[in-house]
Amino acid sequence: MSLFSLKSHNGPLTKDLVQEPGNFGLGKVPSRLKPATTTTSICGYCATGCQLKLHLDENGNAINLSPQAGYPVNLGMACPKGWQALDPLDSPDRATAPLLRDESGKLAETDWKTALEAFTTRFKSIKEKHGAESVAFLSTGQIPFEEMAFLGCLFKFGMGFIHADANTRQCMATAATAYKQSFGFDAPPGSYADFEESDVIVLVGANLCIAHPILWQRVMRNKRNPQIIVIDPRSTETAQAATQHLALKPKGDLALLYAITHCILRDGRIDEASIANTEGIEEFSEFVKDYSPKSVEEKTGIPAATVEAIARDVSDPEKRVSWWWTMGVNQSYEGTRTAQAIINLCLITGNIGKPGTGPNSVTGQCNAMGSRLFSNTTSLIGGHDFGNEAHRRKVSGILDIPYENITSQTSLAYDEILNAVVDGKIKGLWIIATNPFHSWVDSEKIAMLRENLDFLVVQDMYKTTESARLADLVLPAAAWGEKDGCFINSERRLGTIKPVRKAPGQALTDFRIFRLIADAWGCGEHFKKWTHSEAAFLLIREISTGQPCDITGIRDYQHIDEKGGIQWPFPGKSPDEAKERRLFEDGKFYKPSGKASILFSPPAELPEPPDEKYPFLLLTGRGTSSQWHTQSRTSKSKLLKKLYPENAYLEINIRDAERLGIKDGQMLCISSRRGEMKASAYIAPTVQEGQIFLPMHYPEVNRLTHSSFDPHSRQPNYKACAVEITSI
């Protein structure tokens, strides 16, 4: 079964690149370099959270790695990115010294003293002239949460600014918002073990084979002979391997889920005990009466008989049913309600809080969950509420920061921050470990807003990203493998990362950079407890007291390693043992009533449907398991680069290609109302007529995407916009 596919100049190739434990890549190690010992670290790519065993030389430097056999996440497996995780550290374009734009307009190397002086002087000047809302930061889901917490607290409680967001807004805001609204807290309920314990697995907009190959391996370990249902417009690698593929029309998922619910409620195939723990079922039951399978055939493209059969499959009381979604749901103009439609189905059928069940989001970035809980951006650190006085006093007391410094004002969201730059309200921007000038929707528009900024600082491991090249100041940061801290994966499991290399040149850990900035700004006294990562962890642990994400039972980093990672919640009275933890086993939720909310809205129309001028609907997504986001790291690995096409390609249906006279490999121009790009044609049966697919990793793709957003989560709609194709 194919777990990996790519487009090459010679046509499609398939290869199983998920490896079992062994000596893959080690070969013969010279005696002088034979590892003196090993250590472990969580992979720094996706939020599967695989643990890697790092083989060290006698000086403590990693010379190679292999998957950790006993870790409960990856069970001795790793995807191509994990195997090559060390390669990006050695890239010649690492940022090794601060870079400051000089009078001639060129970025020139400088020292840390000068860089810090420029940072503080320029941002303080902007604040004095334009106020506390005139500077913002955009950060990441790819650094340890100790660094995220330090950054968020420093920026808001020390430097006195308001607006900050992370690039988790691009991948997980929808899931976080859906959980918060439905359950009262951002709480993914399941565990990866549920992949192996389900009788029915429903994957909505989730191409696990490519995006999360280790999780697909967990599916393949299921001995219950599960029915695997994939709901996706595109015939992905996962859809091809599934029991059943529902090739619905793009963004027909919400109507489809309502139709499935219609059938279940109509036939009384419900779990009364589970429904008793909800609020809103009467209104929802009345609402879905209008969504019969027949009535949504046109919008979904799915025959009524198929919907009826799926409804019976996912409501069978003798079967364990788990639902899983990723970016196909999240990156949508109505993603929050789609995620909640999945949550509603689990609540109605009782598929929650039990083995093999649950409405489960699969996170994109390695530490997106850490960002959601502890970055002090969308919520007060520890999942607290900025507007709650008791929460602010609690944080003030634990961090020993004056209460008046703890802001009650919530931040603008990512898109609102960028709009404020366009409007001239935000004059300074600090970008940390992310690359928005590549990754944000309608990237031509964001490139133009650079002119509205008085000062742009980019803090990153590379000096060559699209964002770094536009900066006034580049701060060289250490990377994964050069720092310590904790990540939290999709199943709420905390795992530790370790330093196994020295950062090059003058590059420093983000934690150390924040420490220097605190002192240079003059607020270092407020952060005297933040001496190193584990000290910050202990502060964060205390802040979590009494929260749904309580981790006060975790002693230290060693405790996490000893237990093979620890899932939150892990309060002080938790049994000291490693086990799978599913939430809501007692039917109690995090709302004052103790009940979950059933939430819904009518499906909306596509923000930009195809028309006569732009007749194709563009879909975007992960291209191969060897590519990662904007390729700022994967492109540094010679091996990974061999596993995916260097240049962008476009998947097009054979009938559309014949109609337009397009040949395989032909260069095409793809244009939208916002921009255009070139890509080679790949004639494939994977897309339906009238649709095309582009991998998201190439910088040109976001010249095309549409600036529309989910009204609840503010997450961008990357997945569907109208385009035109012409031959070159």
LUMVO-699347 format. One record per residue (C-alpha): residue in one letter; x, y, z. Coordinates in steps of 0.1 Angstrom, whole numbers, plus 5000, padded with zeros to 4 digits. Layout:
BEGIN
AXYZ ...
***
This chain:
BEGIN
M500050005000 S501450344990 L502250575019 F504150824997 S503750954962 L505251234942 K505451374907 S508751354890 H509851454855 N509451094845 G505951054859 P504350944891 L506350734916 T505250554947 K507450434975 D506950325011 L509250565030 V508050495065 Q510850295080 E511050045108 P513850065134 G517349985122 N520550135109 F518850335082 G521350605070 L524050525096 G526150295075 K529650235088 V530550485115 P534350555117 S535650435151 R536650785161 L533050895155 K531250595171 P528450725193 A529550755229 T525850765240 T522350855228 T519651085238 T516051145227 S514151435212 I510651495197 C510751555160 G510451925151 Y508251895121 C504551795124 A502451745155 T502451375154 G505151405180 C507451115171 Q510351055194 L513751025177 K516850855192 L519851085185 H523250915183 L526051125197 D529751135193 E532151155222 N531751535223 G527951515226 N527151615191 A524451425171 I525951245141 N522751055132 L519350945144 S516850665143 P513250635156 Q512650545192 A511250195193 G509350205225 Y507750555223 P503950535224 V503450775195 N505550645166 L506350295179 G509750285162 M508750445129 A509650775113 C508650955081 P511251095056 K511351435073 G512151275107 W514951065093 Q516551385078 A515851615108 L519551695113 D520251805077 P518752155080 L521052245108 D524152245085 S522752465058 P525152735046 D522352995047 R521952975084 A521753315101 T524953325121 A525153695131 P522653975135 L521954165103 L520954535103 R519854725072 D522355005066 E522055345050 S522555195015 G519554965021 K521654645024 L521554395053 A524954395069 E526354195098 T526554355132 D527054255168 W524354175194 K524854495213 T524154705182 A521254475172 L519654505207 E520054875207 A518354905173 F515554675184 T514754865216 T515355215202 R513155165171 F510254985188 K510255225218 S510155515194 I507155375176 K505355305209 E506055655221 K504755805189 H501855575181 G500855395213 A500855045227 E498854905198 S501355015171 V503654715174 A502754345170 F504454015168 L503653705146 S505153395160 T505053015155 G503952665165 Q507452535160 I509452645191 P509152505226 F506252635246 E508652775273 E509953005246 M506453085234 A505453175270 F508453395275 L507853575243 G504153635250 C504753755286 L507653965277 F505854145249 K502654205268 F503654235304 G507154375301 M507354575268 G503654685272 F502254595238 I498854435230 H498654265196 A500253925189 D499353605171 A500953285159 N500953095127 T498852835144 R496153065132 Q496852925098 C496452555108 M494652505141 A492552805150 T489352645137 A489852325158 A490752535189 T487752765185 A485352465178 Y486452285210 K486352605231 Q482752685220 S481552325222 F483352205253 G484252515271 F488052465266 D490452385237 A490452005245 P491051745218 P489551445235 G491151145219 S494450955217 Y496350805188 A495550465203 D491950525190 F493150475155 E493850115165 E490650065185 S487950195161 D485549995140 V484750295118 I487350565111 V486050875093 L488751105078 V487451445067 G489751655046 A492651455060 N495351295038 L497151105066 C499250895042 I501051215031 A500551475059 H500851235089 P502250905076 I502950765111 L499350815120 W498350615089 Q500650345101 R498650345134 V495450295113 M497150005095 R497849845129 N494149825137 K493149465141 R489449525142 N489149535104 P487949885104 Q485750055078 I487850355067 I485750635052 V487450935035 I485551255028 D487551465004 P487051624969 R490351484958 S491351124954 T494251144977 E496650864986 T494550815017 A491250804998 Q492750544974 A493650325004 A490350365022 T487350135023 Q485150415009 H485850754993 L483151014993 A484351254965 L482151544975 K482151884959 P484552124975 K483152275007 G480152055006 D481251895038 L479052095062 A475852015042 L476851655041 L477451635078 Y474051795084 A472351545061 I474051255080 T472751395112 H469251435097 C469151065090 I470450965125 L467951185143 R465051095120 D465650725127 G466250765164 R469750615162 I471050815191 D472650775225 E470250915251 A472750925279 S475251125258 I472651365245 A471551435282 N475051585286 T474451845259 E472552175254 G470852275221 I469651935208 E466052045204 E466952345182 F469452145163 S466951865156 E464552115142 F467352275121 V468551955104 K465051865093 D465752075062 Y468851875053 S467551555039 P470051365018 K468051434987 S468051804993 V471851834995 E472751614966 E473451914943 K475652094969 T477551784980 G477651564948 I476951264970 P473951044962 A471151024988 A471550644991 T475250685000 V474450935027 E471850705042 A474350425043 I477050635059 A474550755085 R473850395095 D477550315096 V478550605119 S475550555143 D475750175148 P475650135186 E477749815183 K480649995166 R483250235179 V483350535155 S486150795155 W486151105134 W489451285124 W490051605105 T492951825094 M493452125071 G490652025047 V488252135075 N490352395093 Q491452605064 S487952705054 Y485553005055 E483152785076 G485552545092 T484452605128 R480852505121 T482152205101 A484352085130 Q481352135153 A479151935130 I481551645136 I481551715173 N477751715173 L477651375155 C479951225182 L477751375210 I474551255195 T475750895189 G477750865221 N481050835203 I483151035228 G485150955259 K485450595250 P488150385233 G488050415195 T485850715194 G485951095194 P485951415173 N489651445169 S491651715152 V495151625139 T497351925144 G499752065118 Q502852205136 C504952025161 N503952255190 A500652405178 M498952275210 G501652445231 S501052765212 R497352745217 L497652705255 F500752885266 S501853155240 N499853425257 T498353535224 T494753415218 S494253345255 L495953445287 I498853205294 G497652865305 G494252885287 H493153165310 D490953455301 F492353805296 G489053955307 N488853755340 E490253955369 A490853645390 H492853495362 R494953805358 R495653815395 K496653455395 V499053505367 S500453825383 G501053645416 I502753335401 L504953535377 D505753805402 I504654075377 P502754385388 Y499054325384 E498654645364 N500954505338 I498654205331 T496554335302 S492854275301 Q492654355263 T492554075238 S494754085207 L493754125171 A493853805151 Y496553745125 D494553885095 E493454185116 I497054255126 L498054265089 N494954475080 A496054715108 V499454745090 V497754825058 D495655085076 G498755245092 K497755155127 I500554905133 K503955045124 G506354785139 L506254405134 W508354135150 I508253795132 I509553485151 A510253145135 T507653185107 N507553305072 P504353495064 F505653655033 H505453315018 S502753135038 W499953395041 V496953395017 D497153644988 S500853684994 E501253964969 K499154184991 I501254115022 A504454185003 M503054534995 L502254605032 R505954595040 E506054955027 N503755055056 L506054935083 D508555165100 F510554865114 L510454495106 V512354245128 V512653875117 Q514053625142 D514853295124 M517453025118 Y517753125082 K518653465066 T517153365032 T513453325039 E511053555020 S510453735053 A514053765064 R515053925031 L512554205037 A513654275073 D515254585088 L516854365114 V517453985114 L518153815147 P519953475143 A518153205162 A519152845172 A517052565157 W515552235168 G518452025179 E520252325194 K517852395223 D515752225250 G512052255260 C508752085255 F506352025226 I502651915229 N501351695201 S497851635188 E496951395215 R497951635242 R501151455250 L504051665263 G507551555251 T510951705255 I513551815229 K517251825236 P520252025224 V522551795204 R524452055184 K525852405191 A524152685172 P526452835145 G528253165149 Q526453415171 A523053245168 L521253205202 T518253015214 D515053215212 F514853185250 R518253355253 I517253625228 F514153705248 R516253725280 L518653975263 I515754185250 A514054195285 D517254335299 A517854575271 W514254695273 G514554765310 C512054505322 G514454225330 E513554245367 H510054115359 F511553805344 K514253725368 K512653375374 W512953295337 T516553185339 H516352885316 S513852665299 E513152425327 A512752715352 A510152855328 F508452515326 L508052505364 L506352855362 I504052735334 R503252425354 E502152635384 I500052865361 S498252555349 T496852475384 G493152415383 Q492852455346 P491652175323 C495252155310 D496552115346 I500151965345 T501052015382 G501651645386 I504651655362 R507851695383 D510351795356 Y511751715322 Q513151385334 H509751275346 I508351335311 D511151135295 E510750855320 K507050815313 G507350825275 G505651165273 I502751265295 Q499251365282 W497551655299 P495651685321 F498151555347 P497251725380 G499051665412 K496951375423 S497351185390 P498750825393 D502350835384 E502150615353 A502150655316 K498850575300 E496450685273 R494150965285 R490851035269 L488851335279 F485151335289 E484850975300 D482551095328 G480351295304 K481351625321 F482551915300 Y484252245309 K481252465307 P479552605339 S476652365333 G478952075328 K477252015294 A478552045259 S476952295235 I475552175202 L476352465178 F475352505141 S474852755113 P473452725077 P476152645051 A477552955033 E478252984996 L481852974983 P483453314987 E484753294952 P483053034930 P484252964894 D482853174867 E483253234829 K486553424834 Y487953194861 P486352854854 F488452624876 L488352574914 L491852564929 L492452314957 T495752324978 G497352095002 R500351885012 G502251764982 T504451484995 S505551355029 S509051485023 Q507951845019 W507152075048 H505252405047 T507352675030 Q510352435025 S512652655045 R513952345062 T513152045039 S514752225010 K518052205029 S518151825028 K519751684996 L517851355001 L514451515007 K514851734977 K515351424956 L511951294968 Y509851584954 P509751794923 E511852104925 N509352314907 A505552354911 Y503252124893 L499452124888 E497151814889 I494451834863 N491751594853 I492351414820 R489051524805 D489851894812 A493351844798 E491951694766 R489451964762 L492052234766 G494752044746 I497152024775 K499851764774 D501551604804 G504551814816 Q503452114796 M504052454812 L500952634822 C500052974836 I497552964865 S495953304874 S493453434898 R492053774905 R495153834928 G498153704909 E499553434886 M502153154886 K503652894864 A503552514869 S503952204848 A500851994840 Y500451664857 I497451484842 A495951274870 P492751104880 T493151244915 V491051554908 Q487551594895 E486651784863 G486552154869 Q489052134898 I492852154899 F495352094927 L498552274936 P500952164965 M501052444990 H504852434995 Y505852654965 P506053024971 E504053114940 V500852924952 N499753184977 R499753454950 L496453294940 T494753214972 H491753414984 S491553645015 S488453495031 F488253385067 D486153185091 P484153435111 H484653245144 S488253135142 R489653395118 Q491453115100 P492153175063 N490352985036 Y493352835017 K491452545000 A489152694973 C489352984949 A488553054913 V491453034887 E492053034850 I494552814831 T496352914800 S499152744780 I502652884778 
***
